[in-house]
Amino acid sequence: MNILITGASKGIGFATAKMLAEKGHQVVGLARTKPNNFPGAFHTIDLGCETARVTLFNELATEHKFDGLLNNVGLVNPAPIEDITLEHFDACIDINLRCSLQAAQAVVPHMKDQGQGRIVFTSSMVVAGVPFRTSYAASKSGMVSFTRSWALELATHGITVNSVAPGPVETELFNTNNPQGSESRARYIEGIPMQRVGLPEEIAAANCYFLVGQSGFTTGQTLFVDGGYMTGKSAL
C-alpha cells in the first residue's frame, strides 16, 4: 500500500513510517525538516503554508495514488484562557484541522475510484479535557468529529476513517511543552494508571492496524492508546 504521512520527520509520524516500511509498504512523508534515515520518499514543506500544502497534496495524489493517509502533523500552543491569542488559536485549527481536511480532499477521489482506502487521525487524550490546552483540545476534538462524520460519508466507498488518541508520548513536541520536572508533565503522568509516558512505537502499532491491518470492518472509531487514562471516563 502507498501511505501519505504528514508530520513524518519525528515522533509518532516517523515511527509509523518506519513500521510501515518494515512491513513492505511505500511511504511518503511531509514535514519541515527531513530526517537522515527516512524510510521512503520525503518532501520538505512548511504545512502551515496553505498554498504550498494544497499544491503539494494535489501533485502527490496524482503521482502516487495513495491507499492511506495519516493526518499526524500537530501544533499545541499551550496557554491559560486569558493568554490565548486568536492568532495562536487559529494556527492550531489551521494545522490540525484545515490541513487534515485538505490532505483528505486530495486523496479521497482516488480512494473512491478504487473502492477502498484508509484515513487515520492522530487525535489526543486531551479531548477529555486538560488545563491550558484550549486550542489544542478543540482541534483534536474536531478530529474525532471528522472521524465520525467522514466514516459515515465514505463507508459505502470502502474507505475507513479512524483516530488514534495517544496519551503523553516521548516525542519532541510533548517534551518541549512538558519538559522533565515540569508541573504539566507531572500532572499528565499522575493521571496515567501505568504511571509512565508512552513510546512512539506503541502509537505507531495502532496506526498501522488502521492503515494496513485487518481493520476493514472498523470505522468511525477513536482508539485511546493512553496507558489507561480514559478508562472509567466518559467515552467521546
N, C-alpha and C positions, 0 to 999 in steps of 0.2 A: 504494500500500500504506500501511497505518497501522502505525507503529512506535512502541513504547514504549521509552524510554531512561532508565535510572537513572544518576545521576551525570552529568547532562546540562548542567550550567551552565558547564563549562570543560574545557580539555584535550581528550582523545580524545572524550569524550561530546559536547561542543559541536561539535567539528569534524565528527563523524559526523552530528549533527543538521543542520548547515548543508549538508553534502554531499547528504544525503537530500532535503532541501527543494529544493535546486537541481535535483534530478532529478525533482521533481514529486510527491514522496511527503509524506504527512502525518505529523508527528512530535509526540509528547507527551513532554515532558521532566520529570524529577523531580530535585530537589536541594534543599539547604538555602537557597541564595541564587539569585534569579532574575537572569540577565544582562539587560542593557538591550535586546539585539537578538536574543533567542532566536527562531529561525525556525519557530515553531509554538506549540502550547498548552504552558503550563508550570504546574507545581504545586509550590509551595514546601513542603518537608517534610523533617524530620529522619528519614532512613531508618534511623537507629539505634533508633528507637522502634517496636517490633514491632507494637503495637496500631494505631498510626497508619498504618503502611505497609500492613498487611494490609487495613484498612478501605479505604484509598485504592486499592490494587491492585484490589480487587473492584469498587469503584464505577467505576473507569476501564475495566475489562474489560467491564462491562455497557454502558457508554456508548459505547465506541469500537470494539469488536470487532477486536482487534489481529491483524494478519497477522504481525508480527515483534516480537521482544524482544531488546534489547541489555542484558545484565546487565553494566554498566560501573562502578557505584559501587564504591569500594575504600578500604580502610584498611590502613596499613602497620605502625605501631607497632614500629619497629626497636629491637633491643636485643641485647646479648650474652646467652648462655644463662642465666647466673646472675642476670641482672637482669630476666628476663621475669616479669611478674606474670600470674596466672591471669585477672585482670580484663582486662588488655590482650590476652591470648591469646584469650579468649572474645569480645572485641569484634571482633577480626579475623574469627573464624569466623562471628559473627553477621552482620556487614555483607557479607562477601564470599561466604558460602555460604548461610546461612539466608535472607537477603534474596533471593538469587537463586532459591532453591527456591520461596519464597512468591510471587514475581513470576510464575514459570512456572506454578505451580498456578492462578493467577488467569486466565492467558491460554490455557493449553493446551486447556481444554474447547471454546472457540470454534474453535481451530485444528483440533481433531479433527472438529468438526461440519462445517467447510467443506472438510476433506480436504487441507489444506495449511497450512504455517506455517514460520517461520524463527526459531530461537533461537541467539543468539551470546553467548559469554562473552568478557570481557576478562581473559585469564589473564596470564601473565608469563614472561619468560625465567628468573625466579628458581626455577622448578620444577626447573631443572638443578642448583640449589644455589648459594647466595650467603651469605656470612657475615653474621650479625646480622639475618637475615630469617626466623627460625624461624616466627613466627606467620603472616607474610605468605606465605611459601613453602608452608606447609602448606595454607593456604586456597586459594591459586592452583592447587596440585596437585589439590586437591579439585575445582576447576572442570574440570580435564582429565578426572578420573574421572566427574564428572557428564556431561560431553560424550559420552563413550564409552557410558555406560550409557543415557542418555536417547536417544541416536541409535538404539540397538538397539530400545529400547522403543517409540519413536514413528515408526519408519521406515514401517510399514505404514499409518500415518495421513497420510503425505505431509508430515511435519514433519521438517525437517533441524535438526541441532544441531551447532554447530562452535565452536571457540575461536580467538581471535587472541591470540597471546602476544607482546607487544611487548618489545623491548629497552628501554634507557633512552630516554625521550622527554621533550622540553621541555614538561613540564606543571608546574603549580603544586605538585602532590603530589611529583613527582620532585625538583624544585628545592628544596623545603622540606627533604626528607630527605637530599638530596645537593647542598648549596649549592656555588657556584663556589669552587674552591680546596680543597674537602674531600677527604679520603683516599678516602671511599666513591665520590665522583664520578670521581676519577682511576682507581680500581680498575675501575669499570664500563667506562669508555672504553678503558682498556688492553686489556680483553678483547674489544672490538668490532673486527673486521677493518677496517671502514670508518673507525674512529677518530673517530667523531662520535656525537652524540646524535640520535635520530630526531625527526621533526616529527609533531605530532598528525594532520595531514592524511594522512601516509603510513600511519598506522594506520587512519584513517577509511576510506581506499580499500579496505583489506582487509575492514573491517566491512561496507561497502556491497556488496562482492562476495557475501558470505554472506547478507546481509539481503535484497537486492533484485536481485542479479546473476544471471547464468546458472550458478547453482550447485546446481540442483535435484537433481543426482545425486551431490552431495558431502555426506557427513555423517559425524559421529564424528571429525572431523579437528581437529588443532591446528596452526595456521599460525604459524610463528615469523617475525615481522617485526622483525628484530633486528640488521640490519647485518652478518649473518653469524656472530653469536655462537654459535649452535647447530651451525654447520657443523663436522663432524668429531666432534661429541659424540654420545653415545648418544641416540637418539630416545626420547621419552617419550610 
